[in-house]
């Protein structure tokens, strides 16, 4: 009998039950063991996943493509210039055509106020599962890999585990809100206490914060906000320094020179928001460091910490593969049974 996951869409795990998220992680642990033991698991033999990337990617692109290969299927690595999107093809046409040719569609579109809306339009018109590889609001694949990694370190019962999600200074690019927003929506549902630190100029979206507070009440966790990075790190079990936003502070967003100047000035006010050894010493003695990568080394976090024994960023990155395999197999595997 086919699993109830078959044909399901994934844009945000906030739309999935806790039981379903647990099932994904259970199966990911199983697949990780099978890979370690070199046992093949061709669960998607001759299946095709179309991956459309509007932005660059290292972990997302390679985790999903490797996942499809290891599951016996194939992933098409597409960018808008490789298909007719750059010539004005509508989301409806893209969704319907690709649905006739493969078994799944995955899209990464992080453009502010564009990405999630584009995915929702594809979702309405696709006849096969749609997986968000990140948009301007959510990054479900990162959040579930983070959750798996935390469970590897702290066990499956996460009640009382404190996670400090801290905005940090960066200069590489204006990073989306989607990673911290997905974390605050997911972690408290599993009993974790999430402390978010950010300057007032770099907020998360109000509606996401409202939902996260509701999820915390439902899941027995908590969520708090502060404008003090040191306060968030105090007694934390997990520290996640991560730049976000800038562009999201302006409503509506504009490319005007005046707003670019203001954004740059706001960013430069917080150059001191870096996770270094002094700050990290305020966390618990056995605290772990996580980061979705790529990290802006020397700005978001020091090399000393990122490369230390406290850092589990590469375990976190590896788990992108195992959770991706779990999700793909469950959503695209017609005869997959729900893992027990």
Sine and cosine of phi, psi and omega as CSV:
sin_phi,cos_phi,sin_psi,cos_psi,sin_omega,cos_omega
0.00,0.00,0.67,-0.74,-0.01,-1.00
-0.94,0.34,0.58,-0.81,0.05,-1.00
-0.92,0.40,0.44,-0.90,0.07,-1.00
-0.93,0.36,-0.16,0.99,0.07,-1.00
-0.96,0.28,-0.43,0.90,-0.14,-0.99
-0.85,0.53,0.81,-0.59,0.03,-1.00
1.00,0.08,-0.01,1.00,-0.03,-1.00
-0.96,0.29,0.52,-0.86,0.08,-1.00
-0.99,-0.13,0.45,-0.89,0.07,-1.00
-0.74,-0.67,0.97,-0.22,0.13,-0.99
-0.93,-0.38,-0.60,0.80,0.11,-0.99
-0.51,-0.86,0.67,-0.75,0.08,-1.00
-0.94,0.35,-0.18,0.98,0.10,-0.99
-0.90,0.43,-0.31,0.95,0.03,-1.00
-1.00,-0.07,0.03,1.00,0.03,-1.00
-0.93,-0.37,0.40,-0.91,0.06,-1.00
-0.98,0.20,0.33,-0.94,0.10,-1.00
-0.86,0.51,-0.62,0.78,0.00,-1.00
-0.89,0.46,-0.64,0.77,0.01,-1.00
-0.93,0.36,-0.63,0.78,0.06,-1.00
-0.89,0.45,-0.68,0.74,0.04,-1.00
-0.87,0.49,-0.62,0.78,0.01,-1.00
-0.90,0.44,-0.65,0.76,0.05,-1.00
-0.87,0.50,-0.71,0.71,-0.04,-1.00
-0.95,0.32,-0.63,0.78,0.08,-1.00
-0.83,0.57,-0.74,0.68,-0.04,-1.00
-0.94,0.35,-0.57,0.82,0.05,-1.00
-0.89,0.46,-0.66,0.75,0.07,-1.00
-0.88,0.47,-0.65,0.76,0.02,-1.00
-0.89,0.46,-0.72,0.70,-0.01,-1.00
-0.92,0.38,-0.55,0.84,0.05,-1.00
-0.90,0.43,-0.66,0.75,0.05,-1.00
-0.90,0.44,-0.69,0.72,0.02,-1.00
-0.87,0.49,-0.66,0.75,0.02,-1.00
-0.91,0.41,-0.66,0.75,0.01,-1.00
-0.88,0.47,-0.59,0.81,-0.01,-1.00
-1.00,0.02,0.10,0.99,0.04,-1.00
0.86,0.52,0.61,0.79,0.06,-1.00
-0.99,-0.11,0.83,-0.56,-0.02,-1.00
-0.93,0.36,0.50,-0.87,0.05,-1.00
-0.60,-0.80,0.97,0.24,-0.06,-1.00
-0.99,0.11,0.95,0.30,-0.10,-0.99
-1.00,0.06,-0.24,0.97,0.01,-1.00
-0.82,-0.58,0.71,0.70,-0.04,-1.00
-0.84,0.54,0.81,-0.59,0.02,-1.00
0.90,0.45,0.33,0.94,0.10,-1.00
-1.00,-0.02,0.46,-0.89,-0.05,-1.00
-0.84,-0.54,0.73,-0.68,0.11,-0.99
-0.91,-0.42,0.79,-0.61,0.09,-1.00
-1.00,-0.10,0.89,-0.47,0.00,-1.00
-0.95,-0.30,0.88,-0.47,0.00,-1.00
-0.94,-0.35,0.89,-0.45,-0.03,-1.00
-0.94,-0.35,0.88,-0.48,0.13,-0.99
-1.00,0.03,-0.24,0.97,0.03,-1.00
-0.71,-0.70,0.16,-0.99,0.02,-1.00
-0.94,0.35,0.34,-0.94,0.01,-1.00
-0.32,-0.95,0.61,-0.79,0.15,-0.99
-0.93,-0.36,-0.90,0.44,-0.08,-1.00
-0.94,0.34,-0.69,0.72,-0.06,-1.00
-0.92,0.40,-0.75,0.66,-0.02,-1.00
-0.87,0.49,-0.77,0.64,-0.11,-0.99
-0.97,0.24,-0.52,0.86,0.04,-1.00
-0.92,0.39,-0.67,0.74,-0.01,-1.00
-0.96,0.28,-0.63,0.78,0.00,-1.00
-0.93,0.38,-0.69,0.72,0.05,-1.00
-0.90,0.44,-0.62,0.79,0.01,-1.00
-0.87,0.49,-0.73,0.69,0.00,-1.00
-0.89,0.45,-0.65,0.76,0.03,-1.00
-0.88,0.47,-0.73,0.68,-0.05,-1.00
-0.94,0.34,-0.38,0.93,0.07,-1.00
-1.00,0.02,0.03,1.00,0.07,-1.00
1.00,-0.03,0.08,1.00,0.00,-1.00
-0.95,-0.30,-0.32,-0.95,-0.04,-1.00
-0.64,-0.77,0.60,-0.80,0.06,-1.00
-0.90,-0.43,0.75,-0.66,0.10,-0.99
-1.00,-0.01,0.85,-0.53,0.01,-1.00
-1.00,-0.02,0.97,-0.25,-0.12,-0.99
-0.89,-0.46,0.54,-0.84,0.17,-0.99
-0.80,-0.60,0.35,-0.94,-0.07,-1.00
-0.80,0.60,-0.52,0.85,-0.01,-1.00
-0.97,0.23,-0.27,0.96,0.03,-1.00
-1.00,0.09,-0.31,0.95,0.07,-1.00
-0.83,-0.55,-0.20,-0.98,-0.18,-0.98
-1.00,-0.02,0.22,0.98,0.00,-1.00
-0.87,0.49,-0.65,0.76,0.00,-1.00
-0.92,0.38,-0.26,0.96,0.04,-1.00
-0.99,-0.17,0.19,0.98,0.12,-0.99
0.99,-0.11,0.20,0.98,0.02,-1.00
-0.87,0.48,0.70,-0.71,-0.06,-1.00
-0.97,0.24,0.43,-0.90,0.09,-1.00
-0.84,0.54,-0.58,0.81,0.01,-1.00
-0.87,0.50,-0.75,0.66,-0.03,-1.00
-0.91,0.41,-0.69,0.73,0.04,-1.00
-0.85,0.52,-0.74,0.68,-0.04,-1.00
-0.89,0.45,-0.71,0.71,-0.09,-1.00
-0.95,0.32,-0.63,0.77,0.00,-1.00
-0.92,0.39,-0.75,0.66,-0.03,-1.00
-0.91,0.41,-0.50,0.87,0.04,-1.00
-0.90,0.43,-0.46,0.89,0.02,-1.00
-0.98,0.19,-0.24,0.97,-0.17,-0.99
-0.92,-0.40,-0.27,0.96,-0.06,-1.00
-0.53,-0.85,-0.12,-0.99,-0.09,-1.00
-0.94,-0.35,-0.04,1.00,0.01,-1.00
-0.27,-0.96,0.46,-0.89,0.05,-1.00
-0.79,-0.62,0.74,-0.68,0.06,-1.00
-0.79,-0.61,0.69,-0.72,-0.11,-0.99
-0.70,-0.71,0.68,-0.74,0.16,-0.99
-0.88,-0.47,0.92,-0.40,0.03,-1.00
-0.59,-0.81,0.98,-0.21,-0.10,-1.00
-0.98,-0.19,0.11,0.99,-0.03,-1.00
-0.87,0.49,0.77,-0.63,-0.10,-0.99
-0.88,0.48,0.77,-0.64,-0.03,-1.00
0.90,0.43,0.26,0.97,0.01,-1.00
-0.81,-0.59,-0.72,0.70,-0.21,-0.98
-0.85,0.53,-0.82,0.57,-0.05,-1.00
-0.90,0.43,-0.62,0.78,0.02,-1.00
-0.89,0.46,-0.62,0.79,0.04,-1.00
-0.90,0.43,-0.70,0.71,0.01,-1.00
-0.89,0.46,-0.63,0.78,0.01,-1.00
-0.90,0.43,-0.55,0.83,0.04,-1.00
-0.94,0.35,-0.65,0.76,0.09,-1.00
-0.88,0.47,-0.70,0.71,-0.03,-1.00
-0.83,0.56,-0.66,0.75,-0.03,-1.00
-0.91,0.41,-0.42,0.91,-0.16,-0.99
-0.92,-0.40,-0.11,0.99,-0.03,-1.00
-1.00,0.05,0.58,-0.82,0.05,-1.00
-0.97,-0.24,0.10,1.00,0.04,-1.00
-0.79,-0.61,0.25,-0.97,-0.03,-1.00
-0.86,0.51,0.64,-0.77,0.11,-0.99
-0.94,-0.34,0.76,-0.65,0.02,-1.00
-0.87,-0.50,0.80,-0.60,0.09,-1.00
-0.98,0.19,0.84,-0.55,0.11,-0.99
-1.00,-0.08,0.18,0.98,0.08,-1.00
0.79,-0.61,0.72,-0.70,0.16,-0.99
-0.75,-0.66,-0.27,-0.96,-0.06,-1.00
-0.97,0.22,-0.16,0.99,-0.03,-1.00
-0.90,-0.44,-0.65,0.76,-0.14,-0.99
-0.77,-0.64,0.46,-0.89,0.19,-0.98
-0.65,-0.76,0.97,0.23,-0.10,-0.99
-0.89,0.45,-0.57,0.82,-0.05,-1.00
-0.92,0.39,-0.58,0.81,0.05,-1.00
-0.94,0.33,-0.70,0.72,-0.07,-1.00
-0.89,0.46,-0.66,0.75,-0.04,-1.00
-0.96,0.29,-0.55,0.83,0.09,-1.00
-0.92,0.39,-0.60,0.80,0.08,-1.00
-0.88,0.47,-0.71,0.71,-0.01,-1.00
-0.89,0.46,-0.69,0.73,0.05,-1.00
-0.87,0.50,-0.67,0.74,-0.02,-1.00
-0.91,0.41,-0.65,0.76,0.04,-1.00
-0.90,0.44,-0.65,0.76,0.02,-1.00
-0.92,0.40,-0.55,0.83,0.08,-1.00
-0.88,0.47,-0.59,0.81,-0.06,-1.00
-1.00,0.08,-0.59,0.81,-0.18,-0.98
-0.88,-0.48,0.02,1.00,-0.02,-1.00
1.00,-0.02,0.15,-0.99,-0.09,-1.00
-0.98,0.21,-0.39,0.92,0.06,-1.00
-1.00,-0.02,0.95,-0.30,-0.12,-0.99
-0.97,-0.25,0.16,0.99,0.01,-1.00
-0.87,0.49,0.78,-0.62,0.02,-1.00
1.00,-0.01,-0.12,0.99,0.06,-1.00
-0.96,0.27,0.79,-0.61,-0.01,-1.00
-0.99,-0.15,0.80,-0.60,0.03,-1.00
-0.91,-0.42,0.82,-0.57,0.08,-1.00
-0.99,-0.17,0.94,-0.35,0.06,-1.00
-0.98,-0.19,0.95,-0.31,-0.19,-0.98
-0.86,-0.51,0.81,-0.58,0.18,-0.98
-0.85,0.52,0.61,-0.79,0.03,-1.00
-0.65,-0.76,0.43,-0.90,-0.02,-1.00
-0.93,0.36,0.63,-0.77,0.07,-1.00
-0.43,-0.90,0.43,-0.90,-0.03,-1.00
-0.83,-0.56,-0.06,1.00,-0.11,-0.99
-0.93,0.37,-0.75,0.66,0.03,-1.00
-0.20,-0.98,0.24,-0.97,0.07,-1.00
-0.97,0.24,0.96,-0.29,-0.13,-0.99
-1.00,0.09,0.59,-0.81,-0.04,-1.00
-0.89,0.45,0.27,-0.96,0.07,-1.00
-0.99,0.13,-0.14,0.99,-0.27,-0.96
-0.90,0.43,-0.56,0.83,-0.01,-1.00
-0.93,0.36,-0.84,0.54,0.01,-1.00
-0.88,0.48,-0.57,0.83,0.00,-1.00
-0.91,0.41,-0.64,0.77,0.04,-1.00
-0.93,0.36,-0.57,0.82,0.03,-1.00
-0.92,0.39,-0.70,0.71,-0.04,-1.00
-0.95,0.31,-0.40,0.92,0.07,-1.00
-0.97,0.24,-0.56,0.83,-0.12,-0.99
-1.00,-0.04,-0.74,0.67,-0.16,-0.99
-0.85,0.52,-0.72,0.69,-0.03,-1.00
-0.91,0.42,-0.36,0.93,0.04,-1.00
-0.92,0.39,-0.29,0.96,0.01,-1.00
-0.95,-0.32,0.35,0.93,0.12,-0.99
1.00,0.05,0.05,1.00,-0.02,-1.00
-0.98,0.19,0.49,-0.87,0.08,-1.00
-0.98,-0.18,0.91,-0.41,-0.10,-1.00
-0.96,-0.28,0.85,-0.53,0.08,-1.00
-0.95,-0.31,0.88,-0.47,-0.03,-1.00
-0.97,-0.26,0.79,-0.62,0.05,-1.00
-0.88,-0.47,0.76,-0.65,0.08,-1.00
-0.34,-0.94,0.49,-0.87,0.13,-0.99
-0.91,0.41,0.41,-0.91,-0.06,-1.00
-0.90,0.44,-0.40,0.92,0.00,-1.00
-0.98,0.22,-0.14,0.99,-0.08,-1.00
-0.78,-0.63,0.90,0.43,-0.05,-1.00
-0.99,0.17,0.29,-0.96,0.23,-0.97
-1.00,0.05,0.24,-0.97,-0.07,-1.00
-0.93,0.36,0.70,-0.71,-0.09,-1.00
-0.85,0.52,-0.65,0.76,-0.03,-1.00
-0.92,0.39,-0.60,0.80,0.04,-1.00
-0.92,0.38,-0.66,0.75,0.04,-1.00
-0.88,0.48,-0.69,0.73,0.02,-1.00
-0.87,0.50,-0.71,0.70,0.02,-1.00
-0.90,0.43,-0.65,0.76,-0.02,-1.00
-0.89,0.45,-0.63,0.77,0.04,-1.00
-0.90,0.43,-0.61,0.80,0.05,-1.00
-0.92,0.38,-0.67,0.74,0.02,-1.00
-0.90,0.44,-0.59,0.81,0.02,-1.00
-0.89,0.46,-0.68,0.73,0.02,-1.00
-0.90,0.44,-0.64,0.77,-0.01,-1.00
-0.94,0.35,-0.60,0.80,-0.13,-0.99
-1.00,-0.09,-0.11,0.99,0.01,-1.00
1.00,0.09,0.12,0.99,0.09,-1.00
-1.00,-0.09,-0.27,-0.96,0.04,-1.00
-0.52,-0.85,0.31,-0.95,0.07,-1.00
-0.62,-0.79,0.71,-0.70,0.00,-1.00
-0.67,-0.74,0.37,-0.93,-0.04,-1.00
-0.77,-0.64,0.59,-0.81,0.01,-1.00
-0.53,-0.85,0.41,-0.91,0.12,-0.99
-0.99,-0.12,0.26,0.97,-0.07,-1.00
-0.82,-0.57,0.93,-0.36,-0.02,-1.00
-0.87,0.49,-0.64,0.77,-0.01,-1.00
-0.89,0.45,-0.63,0.78,0.01,-1.00
-0.88,0.47,-0.68,0.74,-0.01,-1.00
-0.91,0.42,-0.60,0.80,-0.06,-1.00
-0.97,0.25,-0.32,0.95,-0.08,-1.00
-0.85,0.52,0.86,-0.51,0.08,-1.00
0.90,0.44,0.43,0.90,0.00,-1.00
-0.98,0.20,0.55,-0.84,0.12,-0.99
-1.00,0.04,-0.51,0.86,-0.04,-1.00
-0.69,-0.73,0.71,-0.71,0.01,-1.00
-0.86,-0.51,0.81,-0.58,-0.01,-1.00
-0.82,-0.57,1.00,-0.08,0.07,-1.00
-0.99,0.10,0.80,-0.60,-0.13,-0.99
-0.41,-0.91,0.81,-0.59,0.10,-0.99
-0.96,0.26,0.54,-0.84,0.13,-0.99
-0.39,-0.92,0.36,-0.93,0.24,-0.97
0.99,0.15,-0.71,-0.71,-0.18,-0.98
1.00,0.05,-0.95,0.31,0.00,-1.00
-0.89,0.45,-0.52,0.86,-0.08,-1.00
-0.96,0.28,-0.24,0.97,-0.02,-1.00
-0.95,0.30,-0.39,0.92,-0.06,-1.00
-0.99,-0.12,0.77,-0.64,-0.07,-1.00
-0.70,-0.71,0.94,-0.34,-0.03,1.00
-0.98,0.21,0.39,-0.92,0.01,-1.00
-0.93,0.37,0.68,-0.73,-0.01,-1.00
-0.72,-0.70,0.51,-0.86,0.06,-1.00
-1.00,-0.07,0.29,0.96,-0.05,-1.00
-0.90,0.44,0.50,-0.87,0.01,-1.00
-0.87,0.49,-0.58,0.82,-0.01,-1.00
-0.89,0.45,-0.70,0.71,-0.02,-1.00
-0.95,0.31,-0.58,0.82,0.07,-1.00
-0.88,0.47,-0.66,0.76,0.02,-1.00
-0.90,0.44,-0.70,0.71,0.01,-1.00
-0.89,0.45,-0.66,0.75,0.02,-1.00
-0.88,0.48,-0.71,0.70,0.00,-1.00
-0.89,0.46,-0.66,0.75,0.02,-1.00
-0.90,0.43,-0.66,0.75,0.04,-1.00
-0.89,0.46,-0.67,0.74,0.00,-1.00
-0.89,0.46,-0.72,0.70,-0.08,-1.00
-0.92,0.38,-0.36,0.93,0.05,-1.00
-0.91,0.42,-0.33,0.94,-0.13,-0.99
-0.86,-0.51,0.58,0.82,0.07,-1.00
-0.86,0.51,-0.46,0.89,-0.04,-1.00
-0.98,0.20,-0.06,1.00,0.04,-1.00
-0.99,0.14,0.97,0.22,0.03,-1.00
-0.79,-0.61,0.61,-0.79,0.08,-1.00
-1.00,0.06,0.95,-0.32,0.02,-1.00
-0.84,-0.55,-0.02,-1.00,-0.10,-0.99
-0.90,0.44,-0.55,0.83,0.01,-1.00
-0.91,0.42,-0.75,0.67,0.02,-1.00
-0.91,0.42,-0.71,0.71,-0.08,-1.00
-0.90,0.44,-0.44,0.90,0.00,-1.00
-0.90,0.43,-0.27,0.96,0.04,-1.00
-0.98,0.20,-0.31,0.95,0.07,-1.00
-0.97,0.23,0.09,-1.00,0.03,-1.00
-0.89,0.46,0.40,-0.92,-0.09,-1.00
-0.89,0.45,-0.45,0.89,0.00,-1.00
-0.95,-0.30,0.37,0.93,-0.04,-1.00
-0.90,0.44,0.47,-0.88,0.00,-1.00
-0.94,-0.35,0.51,-0.86,0.05,-1.00
-0.96,-0.29,0.77,-0.64,0.05,-1.00
-0.82,-0.58,0.43,-0.90,0.07,-1.00
-0.30,-0.95,0.68,-0.74,-0.03,-1.00
-0.93,0.38,-0.36,0.93,-0.06,-1.00
0.90,0.44,0.52,-0.86,0.02,1.00
-0.97,0.25,0.67,-0.75,0.04,-1.00
-1.00,0.06,0.61,-0.79,0.13,-0.99
-1.00,0.08,1.00,0.05,-0.11,-0.99
-0.89,0.46,0.69,-0.73,-0.02,-1.00
1.00,0.09,-0.14,0.99,0.05,-1.00
-0.87,-0.50,-0.87,0.49,0.06,-1.00
-0.95,0.31,-0.67,0.74,-0.09,-1.00
-0.45,-0.89,0.50,-0.87,0.01,-1.00
-0.98,0.20,0.45,-0.89,0.10,-1.00
-0.85,0.53,-0.63,0.77,-0.03,-1.00
-0.81,0.59,-0.68,0.73,-0.02,-1.00
-0.99,0.17,-0.68,0.73,-0.07,-1.00
-0.90,0.44,-0.50,0.86,-0.02,-1.00
-0.98,-0.17,0.21,0.98,-0.06,-1.00
-1.00,0.07,0.13,-0.99,0.03,-1.00
-0.94,0.35,-0.26,0.97,0.05,-1.00
-0.98,0.19,-0.29,0.96,-0.08,-1.00
-0.99,0.13,0.74,-0.67,0.06,-1.00
-0.85,-0.52,0.50,0.87,-0.08,-1.00
-0.92,0.39,-0.50,0.87,-0.01,-1.00
-0.99,0.15,-0.52,0.86,0.17,-0.99
-0.89,0.46,-0.68,0.73,0.04,-1.00
-0.86,0.51,-0.70,0.72,0.01,-1.00
-0.91,0.40,-0.68,0.74,0.02,-1.00
-0.88,0.48,-0.62,0.79,-0.04,-1.00
-0.93,0.37,-0.23,0.97,0.16,-0.99
-0.87,0.49,-0.58,0.81,0.03,-1.00
-0.92,0.40,-0.76,0.65,-0.12,-0.99
-0.94,0.34,-0.63,0.78,0.05,-1.00
-0.94,0.33,-0.56,0.83,0.06,-1.00
-0.89,0.45,-0.69,0.73,0.03,-1.00
-0.88,0.47,-0.67,0.74,0.01,-1.00
-0.87,0.49,-0.74,0.67,-0.03,-1.00
-0.90,0.43,-0.73,0.68,-0.02,-1.00
-0.88,0.47,-0.71,0.70,-0.02,-1.00
-0.89,0.45,-0.66,0.75,-0.03,-1.00
-0.95,0.32,-0.65,0.76,-0.08,-1.00
-0.99,0.15,-0.51,0.86,-0.10,-1.00
-0.95,-0.30,-0.18,0.98,-0.05,-1.00
-1.00,0.03,0.98,-0.21,-0.14,-0.99
-0.86,0.50,-0.54,0.84,-0.06,-1.00
-0.94,-0.34,0.31,0.95,0.05,-1.00
-0.95,0.32,0.67,-0.74,0.13,-0.99
-0.99,-0.12,0.54,-0.84,0.01,-1.00
-0.87,0.49,0.76,-0.65,-0.01,-1.00
-0.89,0.46,0.54,-0.84,0.03,-1.00
-0.90,-0.45,0.00,0.00,0.00,0.00
